[in-house]
Amino acid sequence: MQQRFQDLDWIGLALWIFRAVIIVLILWGTVATILDNPYSADQWTDIIIFGIAQGSLYALIAIGYTLVYGVLFMINFAHGEFFMSGIVTATVLVATPMASTGFLSRQPILSLLIIALVAMIVSVSVSLLTERIAYRPLRKAPRLVPLITAIGASFFWQYFFRGMFGSQVIPFPVPPQIKGTVSILGTEVLKTHILVIIVTIIMLIGLQFFIIRTRTGKSIRAVAEDKDSAALMGIDVDRAVSITFATGAAMAGIAGVLFALVFTQVHFYMGFFPGLKAFTAAVLGGIGSIPGAALGGLLLGLFESVGPILFLEGVGVPAPHQLKDVIAFTMLVLVLIFRPQGILGERLAEKKA
C-alpha cells in the first residue's frame, strides 16, 4: 500500500482535480444561467454575432502568427504592431481627410477600398522592414534571441508611431451607409458586424487558395517543411520568408480596418491586446495551422462574448464582462491540458519541436 502511494503521480492527480473543478464550475454556471434565463432569444443572438465578429478579427490577426511560426518556428510578437501601423497611418493620412471633404460619405465603397489598400501597404512595409533588419540576421541564432528581438521590435514600432501621430486616441470616421442595423430573421444585427464576417470569410478562402494552389504558396509550404531541401530544389528561401511576412501583415492590415469600423477609434497602443488575443487564438487552434488559427480566433471571440454571461452570471458573479479575459484564458488552458498541440494542431516531430 505504501509503495502505491509512492508511485502515484501526484502532479497528474492535481491536474485532473483542477480540470474536474473547472468543468464542474462551468457546468454549474451554465445550468444556473439557462434555468434563470435572463436574456431573450434576440439578445442571445446579438451576443453570439458579436462574438463571431470579434473572433473573425482575432482570426485574421492570428494567421500572421501561425504563418511565421509555420515557416520559421518563431513567435513574432511584433505582429500586433503590424496590425496597428496600417490602420493608424490610413486613418490619419487618408480616412480623416476623406471624411472632412465629404468624399467618404459620397463614395463609401471606394473610400474603404483606398483605406484598406493604404493600411495593407503600410503593414506589409513595416513587416518586411522588420524581417529584413531584425529577423533575417538572426535566422540561425538560438530561438530565444529572435523572440527577444521581436519584443524589442514591438516596442520600437509602438513608440515610432506614437512619435509620428501622437499618443491621443484618434476617431475613425465610419461611412453613414454602414452605420446602424439590418434585420436578419427578426433580429437586428449591426452592419459593421456583418461586414467583418463577410470580409473575413473572403480573406480566409483567398488565403487558403493562395497557400494550397499557387506556385508561391507551394514554395512557402516547402520552406516550412525543410529549408535546406527547399534551397537545394531551387527555391529562394529568403523570398519565401519575406512573402510569408507580407501575407500575414496584409491580413493584419485588413483586420485593422475592420477593427476601426467596429470600435471607431485607433491609437498607437491598439496592437498589443488584439495581438495577444490573436496569439492565444493561434495556440488554441494549433500554432502553424491556418484553419486552426481561424477556428481558434472564432472560438476565442465566442468565449469572450458568451462565456461571462453563460458561466458567471447565473452564479451571481457581479460585472461578469470584466472577467472575459479570465474566461478566454481559462478555456485556453482547458483545451491545452486535454490537447496540448491545439484543436487542429499536429504533434511536431522532434527535429521541428
Summary of the structure (lengths in Angstrom):
residues: 353
radius of gyration: 22.0
end to end distance: 39.4
largest distance: 83.1
contacts: 1216
relative contact order: 0.18
helix: 78%
strand: 3%
